[in-house]
Amino acid sequence: MRKNVILLLGLCLYSFQFMFSQGSPDYSGGLKVKLDDDGKKYFRIISWAQAQATYNDDAPAESSKLNFNLRRARVLMYAQINDKFLILTHFGLNSLNSSTLNPTGKGDGSQLFFHDVWAQYSLGKNHAIGGGLHYFNGISRLNNQSTLNMMTLDNNRQSWSTLGLTDQFARHIGVFAKGKFGSLQYRVAINDAIVNGLDTRDPSTGGPATYAGKRLIGSKDAGKAYAGYFEYNFLDQESNFLPFKVGSYLGEKKIFNIGAGFFVHPSGSVIMDSNGDYKGEDVSLLAIDAFYDTPLGDDGSAITAYATYQNNDYGKDYLFSAYGTGSMVYGHVGYVFAGDKAKTRFQPYISYASNSYDAVSDSRNIFGLGANAYLSGHNSKLTLEYQNQKFGSSKTGTLTLQAMIYL
């Protein structure tokens, strides 16, 4: 029967259009496979790839300063049989390069894995609950950042504040609720913490905390983590259909949001007391932020700006990789030059982050300067960025060119 024929559509629902087609004259909402005549039963597939060439002026003498990297290769699909049920599946890989390639494609670095798999049930028009491996994170907008439409080359690393410590690549297994009350949007979650996190250290007597609560003292006291993020939309309303936050609308909408969020993990970290016994330390991460994106007239020019302050308590004198007990300030601003939206558009930007830590007197300062060339909005773009990072005696400078396409 004609009603059972699968039709390939070039347009999605209006609410999806702004989620995945920022600034593109060609994309118009993407590809949707309609399973009935009225479009209530459907699935949608999105695929993207980001390839990089990076020049590192501080590479060791025996190493090449120029290297290539497949930063991301992803496939995301979601489906509904009606507006009350949704399932989303997202898989792919990250940072495939000469060090992570495998001769037969069987190494850990070359393996696909699930980034997200969750089921969702709508509670009326504006609220929903769900569960699974999900990305409804707390803390800040950047901890919920989409990798499809970032303005900078990549997300501010320290803003993915639990990545690998208590989750799998910024995703937890747990339950969530999300929705809105007028212009106030919310997302909250209760999650299981990971057992085998990146921090494999054991604490020493009188030493700093290690993020190993669930591994060392068990799931009864250290098993659950709690997260939430709340934001007020003063101007145009952003979609919260999916959890992924837009990095830049390129002037397609007028956005001004102020947000606040948290992440709490009771006994998430561990110290060792003078008797040699383990003692749990509560992890508490709190942030406030603001996001502004607006056209500056009818000539195609636009501005994007973001700023956040975050207080990080990972336990006594915690310091590991990008994470540490202390505070962080971060901001970026970009400007889209006036021009025809159907042609290539350019957006220079700057970013700056400063991270202070209780454990050391030095701060980690990161400065970025870059530019985007939008060939078809975020769906086809080139990004060139120079980043300089200083932390104590360590100073690194990298220049990266990235090509991205998503369909």
Salt bridges, closest charged atoms under 4 A:
ASP116 OD2 - HIS90 ND1 2.61
ASP116 OD1 - ARG171 NE 3.06
ASP154 OD2 - ARG71 NE 2.79
ASP154 OD1 - ARG72 NH2 2.83
ASP192 OD1 - LYS224 NZ 2.78
ASP199 OD1 - ARG201 NE 2.83
ASP202 OD1 - ARG215 NH1 3.04
GLU231 OE1 - ARG141 NH1 3.70
GLU231 OE2 - LYS245 NZ 2.07
GLU238 OE2 - ARG141 NH2 2.76
GLU252 OE2 - LYS341 NZ 3.72
